[in-house]
Amino acid sequence: MTKTLKATQLTRRFGPNTAVNNVSFDLSKGEVLGFLGPNGAGKSTTMRMLTGNLAPTEGQVEICGINIIEDPKSAKAKIGYLPEMRPLYKEFKVNEFLKIAAKLHNVPNKKINESIDTAMEKCGLTHMRDRLIENLSNGYQQRVGIAQAIIHNPEIVILDEPTVGLDPIQIREIRKLIKDIGKEHSVILSTHILPEVEIVCDRVQIIDRGNLVFHGSIEDLKQQRRGNKLLVGMKKPPTLKKLQALFDVVKLEKQDDLLHIIQFKSMDIDVEAFIKASIKEKWGLFQISPHITSLEDTFVQLTNQ
């Protein structure tokens, strides 16, 4: 796959404080990358470095092979950016604002109308073209913000917290729009909402206190959620000491009288051996399944490691 972005050992310090510490990753065409972290983790600082709005203290960013510090004009021309505070001139009509955005992005005059029509169609704004932006709902204003980010057909689209402040229906529509954009562009979605990443993205990376604490596919994240625990129902549950004599068990956690969560040392759990032991020891096993850690718990575990 064609690499559209490469960030190498990005570091940004503000005086004695390190906001982003040695972060590296890349992005391929047609891929949606979720950039996840709690508020204050360093997401927006990283986004500003990726878009050339903030120089890194150390490290470098390449956009389609172009160093963004050495040739910022050429690199930035390949980026579409929607910051968390969307840059809208609300006194303009939708088509008027997008015309201004197209000119700012150096879209050739003869292609401006076509670019506006394409961006509005992709963002579901065609029927709103003559409406004042200030009279649009929050969700439609966000669509206008995304439209200005893709007006020049960039290689990379970077969206910073694009669903914050939207209602559930608007959130669903914006998530679908992001997935559609991801089919033709490379997309970076910065968010603190973990379920959003699972729904929209192909890969995810989690940043906390400026450090990258997880980087992998959505399947890798789901595997992390499966972890090393079993949810087990037993009529005559054994003691932790008994379990540890038979298996590499770390913890036995009681959920109610019959349900327990058993934590193993390894993620490679021999379920068949456990079932055989439960029959032999007459534990009265009636339920066994992987214990799926909640998204929120997974997030907390990763950011606390």
Secondary structure, 3 states (H helix, E strand, C coil): CCEEEEEEEEEEEECCEEEEEEEEEEEECCCEEEEECCCCCCHHHHHHHHCCCCCCCEEEEEECCEECCCCHHHHHCCEEEECCCCCCCCCCEHHHHHHHHHHHCCCCHHHHHHHHHHHHHHCCCHHHCCCEHHHCCHHHHHHHHHHHHHCCCCCEEEEECCCCCCCHHHHHHHHHHHHHHCCCCEEEEEECCHHHHHHHCCEEEEEECCEEEEEEEHHHHHHHHHCCEEEEEECCCCCHHHHHHHCCEEEEEECCCCEEEEEECCCCCCHHHHHHHHHHHCCCEEEEEECCCCHHHHHHHHHHC
